[in-house]
Amino acid sequence: MKRRLRDVPPALAMLVPSMALLAVWTVYPLVMAFINGTKSCDSTGRRCNDVGWQQFSNVWQSREFQHALGVSLKLAAMTVPAGLILGVGLAVLADKHLRGIGFFRTAFSSTVATSVAVASLVWFVLLQPEIGVLSDLFHEWIPSLKQPGLLRDPGTALPAVALSSVWAGLGFTFIVITAGLQGIPRDLYESAYVDGAGSWRRFTNVTLPMLSPSILFITVVLTTRALQTYAEVSLLTGGGPNPEKSTTTIPYLIYGRNSVIQNNLGLKSAAAVLLFVISLVFAIVQFRGFEKRVQYAR
């Protein structure tokens, strides 16, 4: 017992730098967001009055926030399943001991080194109706690539943003799933093969159950990332096309240059707190809902 107590001061000393960074960059901004969310500010954002916690309810019930929430949920519904399925599929395909497979592993994981801004600019160039490579190649089969353009059509703008987001996050998903595959004992596959299980049954009865911790982690990360999507929207569509604002997510409503609450610190802080609560609720529901189905190797 005394030995454990002697270890406490060195442990606290090593934790202090991380705790300080966490307090400065996470806890303090979150507390200030709660405080500022109770204030009502003028158009300049300089004069603010305390209006209380009722402002959070007002923001939640506002038409602008409800619209942005719907867009964020649609984007999550597009990107999370697609990113997860593609990541698992590519990782399983690359988990083979074949000559030259290292090249494909590098190619599949390469987007992890690409920033969201760069990925968005790449897709912006590809999808531009005037100079876009995809527009020039496939406009005969998909006329909307040229007129008005996927990023300018209210019906296709959000799927186009989702495509960019999935591509940008695919490398991270691939790496995590690949790491999970490396941790699966090979004797499980050998036993399933001896029992007469084919490739599909080995995948569904061995691979997927043993990958469940990685899949749960990726699902939570992708969902949180989808709810926090801002850079793709800002660079590709600017929250438009207007007047439908079909790509105005909650983060763009908070930070966007065309946002109706751009200069209102109180409303922006309240919306940011609500986004935090929504992300937290989704994470808790996902952990609670899938924890019984997660299997860990022993």
C-alpha positions as CSV (number, residue, x, y, z in Angstrom):
1,M,0.0,0.0,0.0
2,K,2.8,2.4,0.9
3,R,4.5,1.6,-2.4
4,R,1.4,2.5,-4.3
5,L,1.1,5.8,-2.5
6,R,4.7,6.6,-3.3
7,D,3.8,6.2,-7.0
8,V,1.0,8.8,-6.9
9,P,3.2,12.0,-7.0
10,P,5.2,10.9,-10.0
11,A,2.0,9.7,-11.8
12,L,0.4,13.1,-11.1
13,A,3.5,14.9,-12.3
14,M,3.4,13.0,-15.6
15,L,-0.4,13.7,-16.0
16,V,-0.1,17.5,-15.4
17,P,0.9,18.5,-18.9
18,S,-1.9,16.5,-20.5
19,M,-4.4,17.7,-17.9
20,A,-3.3,21.3,-18.5
21,L,-3.7,21.0,-22.3
22,L,-7.1,19.4,-21.8
23,A,-8.2,22.1,-19.5
24,V,-7.1,24.9,-21.8
25,W,-8.2,23.6,-25.1
26,T,-11.3,21.5,-24.2
27,V,-12.7,22.2,-20.7
28,Y,-12.4,26.0,-20.8
29,P,-13.9,26.5,-24.3
30,L,-16.8,24.2,-23.4
31,V,-17.5,26.1,-20.2
32,M,-17.3,29.4,-22.0
33,A,-19.7,28.1,-24.7
34,F,-22.2,27.3,-22.0
35,I,-21.9,30.7,-20.5
36,N,-22.0,32.6,-23.8
37,G,-25.0,30.5,-24.9
38,T,-27.1,32.3,-22.3
39,K,-26.4,35.7,-23.8
40,S,-28.1,37.6,-26.6
41,C,-25.9,39.8,-28.7
42,D,-26.5,42.5,-31.3
43,S,-25.4,42.2,-35.0
44,T,-21.9,43.4,-34.2
45,G,-21.4,40.7,-31.5
46,R,-20.0,43.2,-29.0
47,R,-23.0,44.1,-26.9
48,C,-24.5,41.1,-25.2
49,N,-27.2,40.8,-22.5
50,D,-27.9,37.8,-20.3
51,V,-31.2,36.1,-21.3
52,G,-30.8,32.8,-19.4
53,W,-31.0,29.1,-20.4
54,Q,-34.2,29.6,-22.4
55,Q,-32.0,30.6,-25.3
56,F,-30.9,26.9,-25.8
57,S,-34.5,25.9,-26.2
58,N,-35.2,28.8,-28.6
59,V,-32.2,27.8,-30.7
60,W,-33.2,24.1,-30.7
61,Q,-36.8,25.0,-31.9
62,S,-35.6,27.5,-34.5
63,R,-36.2,26.7,-38.2
64,E,-32.6,27.3,-39.1
65,F,-31.2,24.9,-36.5
66,Q,-33.8,22.2,-37.3
67,H,-32.9,22.5,-41.0
68,A,-29.2,22.3,-40.2
69,L,-29.7,19.3,-37.9
70,G,-31.6,17.5,-40.7
71,V,-28.8,18.1,-43.1
72,S,-26.2,16.9,-40.7
73,L,-28.2,13.7,-40.0
74,K,-28.7,13.1,-43.7
75,L,-24.9,13.5,-44.2
76,A,-24.2,11.1,-41.4
77,A,-26.6,8.6,-42.9
78,M,-24.7,8.8,-46.2
79,T,-21.2,8.8,-45.0
80,V,-21.1,6.4,-42.0
81,P,-22.4,3.2,-43.7
82,A,-20.5,3.9,-46.9
83,G,-17.2,4.7,-45.2
84,L,-17.5,1.7,-42.9
85,I,-18.4,-0.8,-45.7
86,L,-15.7,0.5,-48.0
87,G,-13.1,0.5,-45.2
88,V,-13.9,-3.0,-44.1
89,G,-14.1,-4.3,-47.7
90,L,-10.7,-2.8,-48.7
91,A,-9.0,-3.9,-45.5
92,V,-10.3,-7.5,-46.0
93,L,-9.1,-7.5,-49.6
94,A,-5.7,-6.1,-48.6
95,D,-5.3,-8.7,-45.8
96,K,-3.7,-11.2,-48.2
97,H,-0.2,-12.5,-48.4
98,L,0.3,-11.7,-52.1
99,R,3.2,-10.2,-54.0
100,G,2.7,-6.5,-54.4
101,I,-0.1,-6.2,-51.8
102,G,2.0,-3.6,-50.0
103,F,1.4,-1.1,-52.9
104,F,-2.4,-1.5,-52.5
105,R,-2.2,-1.1,-48.7
106,T,-0.3,2.1,-49.2
107,A,-2.8,3.4,-51.8
108,F,-5.8,2.5,-49.7
109,S,-4.4,4.2,-46.6
110,S,-2.9,7.2,-48.4
111,T,-5.9,9.6,-47.7
112,V,-5.0,9.5,-44.0
113,A,-2.1,11.9,-44.9
114,T,-4.4,14.2,-46.9
115,S,-6.1,17.1,-45.0
116,V,-9.8,17.7,-45.4
117,A,-9.1,21.0,-47.1
118,V,-6.9,19.3,-49.8
119,A,-9.4,16.5,-50.3
120,S,-12.2,19.0,-50.7
121,L,-10.2,21.1,-53.2
122,V,-9.4,17.9,-55.2
123,W,-13.1,17.0,-55.5
124,F,-14.0,20.6,-56.2
125,V,-11.7,20.5,-59.3
126,L,-13.1,17.1,-60.3
127,L,-16.7,18.1,-60.0
128,Q,-16.6,21.7,-61.5
129,P,-18.9,21.7,-64.5
130,E,-16.5,24.0,-66.5
131,I,-13.1,22.4,-65.8
132,G,-13.9,19.3,-63.9
133,V,-12.3,16.0,-65.2
134,L,-15.4,13.9,-64.2
135,S,-17.7,16.4,-65.8
136,D,-15.8,16.2,-69.1
137,L,-15.6,12.4,-69.1
138,F,-19.1,11.4,-67.9
139,H,-21.4,14.3,-68.7
140,E,-23.0,12.3,-71.6
141,W,-24.2,9.7,-69.1
142,I,-24.9,12.1,-66.2
143,P,-26.0,15.4,-67.7
144,S,-26.2,17.1,-64.3
145,L,-22.4,17.0,-64.1
146,K,-22.4,19.8,-66.7
147,Q,-25.7,21.5,-66.1
148,P,-26.0,22.8,-63.4
149,G,-23.2,20.7,-61.8
150,L,-23.5,18.3,-58.9
151,L,-22.3,21.0,-56.4
152,R,-24.9,23.5,-57.7
153,D,-27.9,21.2,-57.9
154,P,-29.9,21.2,-54.6
155,G,-30.7,17.5,-55.1
156,T,-27.1,16.3,-55.6
157,A,-25.0,18.8,-53.6
158,L,-25.2,16.9,-50.3
159,P,-24.3,13.5,-51.9
160,A,-21.4,15.2,-53.6
161,V,-20.1,16.6,-50.3
162,A,-20.7,13.1,-48.8
163,L,-18.5,11.6,-51.5
164,S,-15.7,13.9,-50.7
165,S,-16.0,13.2,-47.0
166,V,-16.0,9.4,-47.4
167,W,-12.9,9.6,-49.6
168,A,-11.1,11.8,-47.1
169,G,-11.8,9.5,-44.2
170,L,-11.3,6.2,-45.9
171,G,-7.6,6.0,-45.1
172,F,-8.2,6.2,-41.4
173,T,-10.9,3.6,-41.5
174,F,-8.8,1.3,-43.6
175,I,-5.9,1.5,-41.1
176,V,-8.0,0.9,-38.0
177,I,-9.8,-2.1,-39.6
178,T,-6.5,-3.5,-40.9
179,A,-5.0,-3.3,-37.4
180,G,-8.1,-5.2,-36.1
181,L,-7.6,-7.9,-38.7
182,Q,-4.0,-8.3,-37.7
183,G,-5.2,-9.1,-34.2
184,I,-7.5,-11.9,-35.1
185,P,-5.9,-15.3,-34.2
186,R,-5.2,-17.3,-37.4
187,D,-6.2,-20.6,-35.8
188,L,-9.8,-19.4,-35.8
189,Y,-9.7,-19.3,-39.6
190,E,-8.0,-22.7,-39.7
191,S,-10.6,-24.2,-37.4
192,A,-13.4,-22.8,-39.5
193,Y,-11.8,-24.1,-42.7
194,V,-11.4,-27.6,-41.2
195,D,-15.1,-27.5,-40.2
196,G,-16.0,-26.8,-43.9
197,A,-16.8,-23.1,-43.7
198,G,-16.5,-21.3,-46.9
199,S,-15.0,-17.8,-47.5
200,W,-18.3,-16.0,-46.8
201,R,-19.1,-18.0,-43.6
202,R,-15.5,-17.4,-42.3
203,F,-16.1,-13.7,-42.9
204,T,-19.5,-13.5,-41.2
205,N,-18.7,-16.0,-38.3
206,V,-15.1,-15.1,-37.6
207,T,-14.0,-11.8,-39.2
208,L,-16.9,-9.6,-38.4
209,P,-17.4,-10.8,-34.8
210,M,-13.7,-10.3,-34.0
211,L,-13.7,-6.9,-35.7
212,S,-16.7,-5.7,-33.7
213,P,-14.5,-3.5,-31.3
214,S,-12.9,-1.8,-34.3
215,I,-16.2,-1.4,-36.1
216,L,-17.8,0.1,-33.0
217,F,-14.9,2.6,-32.6
218,I,-15.0,3.5,-36.3
219,T,-18.8,3.9,-36.2
220,V,-18.6,6.4,-33.3
221,V,-15.7,8.3,-34.9
222,L,-17.4,8.5,-38.3
223,T,-20.7,9.6,-36.8
224,T,-19.0,12.3,-34.7
225,R,-17.0,13.5,-37.8
226,A,-20.2,13.6,-39.9
227,L,-22.0,15.7,-37.3
228,Q,-19.0,18.1,-37.2
229,T,-18.6,18.5,-41.0
230,Y,-17.6,22.0,-41.9
231,A,-14.6,22.3,-44.2
232,E,-16.1,20.2,-47.0
233,V,-19.2,22.3,-47.0
234,S,-17.4,25.6,-46.8
235,L,-15.0,24.8,-49.7
236,L,-17.4,22.9,-51.9
237,T,-20.7,24.6,-51.7
238,G,-20.6,27.4,-49.1
239,G,-23.7,26.0,-47.5
240,G,-25.7,26.2,-50.7
241,P,-27.1,25.9,-53.2
242,N,-29.3,28.8,-52.2
243,P,-32.0,29.4,-51.3
244,E,-32.5,25.8,-50.3
245,K,-29.3,25.7,-48.3
246,S,-29.2,22.0,-48.9
247,T,-25.7,21.6,-47.4
248,T,-25.9,23.9,-44.4
249,T,-24.8,21.6,-41.6
250,I,-24.8,22.6,-37.9
251,P,-21.1,23.5,-37.9
252,Y,-21.6,25.7,-41.0
253,L,-24.6,27.4,-39.3
254,I,-22.2,28.2,-36.5
255,Y,-19.1,29.2,-38.4
256,G,-20.1,29.7,-42.0
257,R,-19.5,33.0,-43.7
258,N,-23.0,33.0,-45.1
259,S,-24.7,32.0,-41.8
260,V,-27.6,33.9,-40.5
261,I,-26.1,33.9,-37.0
262,Q,-22.6,34.8,-38.1
263,N,-22.1,37.7,-35.8
264,N,-24.3,36.6,-32.9
265,L,-21.9,35.1,-30.3
266,G,-24.8,34.0,-28.0
267,L,-26.7,32.0,-30.7
268,K,-23.5,30.5,-32.1
269,S,-22.4,29.4,-28.6
270,A,-25.9,27.9,-27.9
271,A,-25.8,26.0,-31.2
272,A,-22.3,24.7,-30.5
273,V,-23.4,23.4,-27.1
274,L,-26.4,21.7,-28.7
275,L,-24.1,20.1,-31.3
276,F,-21.9,18.8,-28.4
277,V,-24.9,17.3,-26.6
278,I,-26.2,15.7,-29.9
279,S,-22.8,14.1,-30.6
280,L,-22.5,12.9,-27.0
281,V,-26.0,11.4,-27.1
282,F,-25.2,9.6,-30.4
283,A,-21.9,8.2,-28.9
284,I,-23.6,7.0,-25.7
285,V,-26.5,5.3,-27.7
286,Q,-24.0,3.6,-30.0
287,F,-21.9,2.3,-27.1
288,R,-24.9,1.2,-25.1
289,G,-26.6,-0.4,-28.1
290,F,-23.7,-2.4,-29.4
291,E,-21.6,-3.2,-26.3
292,K,-23.4,-6.5,-25.9
293,R,-22.5,-7.5,-29.5
294,V,-18.9,-6.6,-29.2
295,Q,-16.6,-9.6,-28.8
296,Y,-13.0,-9.3,-27.6
297,A,-10.3,-11.8,-28.3
298,R,-9.1,-13.8,-25.3
